[in-house]
């Protein structure tokens, strides 16, 4: 079930996993390792041989999340963990990386506890899996010498379904949000839309539309433009031009911005 709500919930989970795993890898290898949310998966690198770890989640969340590394990443990190030259990939390298992932799970549990409650995680390496129908969340990765390969997360439908109800906190005061959790979602991108007006048209008139047709909207030229987030009004203002593009100078916010995110 991939929809906007489940994707946002998966991104929150992914951001927490990326942060805790970055810390665990950095501590284990003694040099900076970084994982952050990425805009889109780099499909070209999918030609690399993947190494998969399965995170099984129990407790207030139920389901599985698969972590897809690539062999070059696992070889490089695994060799550092084993204090060996980066020669030929073996299962020892994957076992070493799996242990680091396992070491990050207590911190991940603590990070997500305030949002989802009691959780338990287990990790295991798996092979020859098909990920059709799962929600993909890519991470930009800088792991050792490998800075050109992403790490990709796959969320199964069961986990997405269990995350969705908890995606919105049950509190009403934004000041009571845990700053750590709030920081995790600050880079999640949201689509906003400017609405200059609207008009209902019968199907006949819609079918008659052609180049040069004029549609009169329900708003006067001197009335404020509306700013929408997922179809909901969040602000009004004046249309302006910024570097040749349309923009909005906000003049009114009907209700506190936090009320659109906190229920």
C-alpha positions in Angstrom: 0.0 0.0 0.0 1.9 3.0 -1.2 0.3 6.4 -0.6 1.5 9.7 0.7 0.8 8.8 4.3 2.7 5.6 4.2 5.6 7.1 2.3 6.0 9.9 4.9 5.9 7.3 7.7 8.6 5.3 5.8 10.8 8.3 5.4 10.6 9.1 9.1 11.6 5.4 9.9 14.3 5.6 7.2 15.8 8.8 8.5 16.0 7.3 12.0 17.6 4.1 10.6 20.1 6.1 8.5 21.2 8.3 11.5 21.7 5.4 13.9 23.4 3.2 11.3 25.7 6.1 10.3 26.8 6.4 13.9 27.3 2.7 14.4 29.4 2.3 11.2 31.5 5.4 11.9 32.3 4.1 15.4 33.0 0.6 14.1 35.4 1.5 11.3 36.9 4.6 12.9 36.3 6.9 9.9 33.2 8.9 8.8 30.3 6.9 7.3 27.2 8.8 6.2 23.7 7.7 5.3 21.0 10.3 4.5 17.6 10.4 2.7 18.1 10.7 -1.1 15.7 12.1 -3.7 15.5 9.0 -5.9 17.3 5.7 -6.4 20.2 5.6 -8.8 19.0 2.8 -11.1 22.3 2.6 -12.9 24.0 1.3 -9.9 21.4 -1.5 -9.6 23.8 -3.4 -12.0 26.0 -3.9 -8.9 25.5 -7.2 -7.1 23.2 -6.5 -4.1 23.7 -7.8 -0.5 20.4 -7.8 1.5 19.8 -7.6 5.2 16.2 -8.1 6.5 15.1 -6.1 9.5 12.1 -7.8 11.2 10.1 -5.4 13.4 7.8 -6.6 16.2 5.8 -4.8 18.9 3.7 -1.7 18.1 5.0 -2.1 14.5 4.9 -5.3 12.6 6.6 -6.2 9.3 9.9 -6.2 7.5 12.3 -3.7 6.0 15.1 -4.8 3.8 18.4 -3.0 3.5 20.1 -3.3 0.2 23.9 -2.7 0.2 26.2 -3.5 -2.7 29.0 -5.9 -2.8 31.7 -3.2 -3.2 30.3 -1.4 -0.1 30.2 -4.5 2.0 33.7 -5.6 0.9 35.2 -2.2 1.8 33.4 -1.8 5.1 33.8 -5.5 6.0 37.6 -5.5 5.3 38.0 -2.5 7.6 36.0 -4.2 10.3 38.1 -7.4 10.0 41.3 -5.4 9.7 42.1 -7.1 6.4 43.1 -5.8 2.9 40.1 -5.4 0.6 40.6 -8.4 -1.5 37.8 -10.7 -2.7 34.4 -10.5 -1.2 33.4 -13.4 1.2 30.6 -14.1 3.6 32.8 -12.9 6.4 32.6 -9.4 5.1 28.7 -9.6 5.1 28.7 -11.1 8.6 30.8 -8.3 9.9 28.5 -5.6 8.4 25.5 -7.5 9.7 26.9 -7.3 13.2 27.3 -3.6 13.0 23.7 -3.2 11.8 22.6 -5.3 14.8 24.6 -3.1 17.1 22.6 0.0 15.8 19.2 -1.5 16.6 19.0 -0.6 20.3 19.6 3.1 19.5 17.0 2.8 16.6 14.5 1.3 19.1 15.1 4.2 21.5 14.8 6.8 18.8 11.5 5.5 17.5 10.0 4.7 20.9 8.4 8.1 21.5 6.5 7.9 18.2 5.7 4.2 18.0 6.0 2.8 21.5 7.7 -0.5 22.3 9.6 -2.1 19.4 11.9 -5.0 18.9 14.2 -5.6 15.9 16.1 -8.6 14.6 18.4 -8.7 11.6 19.4 -11.5 9.2 21.1 -11.8 5.9 18.9 -13.0 3.0 19.6 -13.9 -0.6 17.8 -14.0 -4.0 14.8 -11.9 -3.1 12.4 -10.1 -5.4 11.1 -6.7 -4.1 8.1 -6.1 -6.4 5.4 -4.1 -4.8 7.4 -2.8 -1.9 7.9 0.9 -1.1 11.5 2.0 -2.0 13.3 4.7 0.1 16.8 5.4 -1.2 19.6 6.6 1.0 22.6 8.6 -0.2 25.6 6.8 1.1 29.3 7.6 1.8 30.7 4.4 3.2 34.5 4.2 3.3 35.9 4.5 -0.2 32.5 3.9 -1.8 30.8 7.3 -2.3 29.0 6.6 -5.6 26.6 3.8 -4.5 23.4 4.3 -2.6 21.9 2.1 0.1 18.2 1.3 -0.7 15.5 0.4 1.8 12.4 -1.7 0.9 9.3 -1.6 3.1 6.8 -4.4 2.9 3.1 -3.7 3.0 2.6 -5.1 6.5 5.1 -2.7 8.0 3.7 0.3 6.0 0.2 -0.6 7.2 1.2 -0.7 10.8 3.2 2.6 10.6 0.4 4.6 9.0 -1.9 5.1 12.0 1.1 6.2 14.1 2.4 8.6 11.5 0.6 11.5 13.2 1.3 12.2 16.8 -1.6 12.3 19.2 -0.5 15.6 20.8 -1.7 19.1 20.1 1.2 21.3 21.2 4.2 21.4 18.8 6.4 22.4 21.7 5.9 19.0 23.3 7.4 17.2 20.3 10.7 15.4 21.0 13.3 17.7 19.3 15.2 14.5 18.1 12.1 13.1 16.3 11.3 16.5 14.8 14.8 16.9 13.4 14.4 13.6 11.6 11.6 14.9 9.3 12.8 18.4 8.7 14.2 17.4 5.3 11.1 15.6 4.1 9.8 17.4 1.1 6.1 18.5 0.8 4.3 19.6 -2.3 2.6 23.0 -2.1 0.4 24.6 -4.7 -0.8 28.1 -5.5 -4.5 28.5 -6.3 -5.6 31.6 -8.1 -9.2 30.5 -8.2 -11.5 27.7 -9.3 -14.6 27.0 -11.3 -17.0 24.1 -11.8 -17.7 23.3 -15.4 -20.2 20.9 -16.8 -18.8 18.0 -18.8 -20.1 19.6 -22.1 -18.0 22.7 -21.6 -14.9 20.7 -20.6 -15.2 18.8 -23.9 -15.6 22.0 -25.8 -12.3 23.5 -24.5 -9.8 24.4 -27.2 -6.8 26.7 -27.7 -8.0 30.2 -27.0 -10.8 29.3 -24.7 -11.2 31.6 -21.6 -12.4 30.3 -18.3 -13.6 32.8 -15.7 -12.5 31.9 -12.1 -14.4 32.6 -8.9 -11.8 35.2 -7.6 -11.3 38.9 -8.3 -7.8 40.0 -9.4 -7.3 41.9 -6.2 -8.3 39.0 -3.9 -5.5 37.0 -2.2 -4.0 33.9 -3.8 -4.2 30.6 -1.7 -1.3 28.4 -0.8 -2.4 24.7 -0.5 -0.6 21.7 1.1 -2.1 18.4 0.0 -5.3 20.3 -1.0 -5.6 22.1 2.4 -5.4 25.9 2.7 -2.4 26.9 4.8 -1.8 30.5 3.8 -3.0 33.4 1.6 -1.0 36.1 0.0 0.0 38.2 -3.0 1.3 36.7 -6.3 4.8 38.0 -7.1 7.5 37.4 -9.7 10.8 36.0 -8.4 13.6 35.6 -11.0 11.0 35.1 -13.7 9.0 32.6 -11.7 5.7 33.0 -9.9 6.0 33.3 -6.1 3.8 34.2 -3.1 4.3 36.9 -0.5 2.4 35.5 2.5 0.0 38.0 4.1 -2.3 35.7 6.1 -2.0 32.3 7.9 -5.5 31.3 8.8 -4.4 28.9 11.6 -1.1 27.9 13.3 1.1 26.0 10.8 1.7 23.2 13.3 -2.1 22.4 13.4 -1.8 21.0 9.8 0.7 18.3 11.0 -0.3 17.6 14.6 -3.6 15.9 15.4 
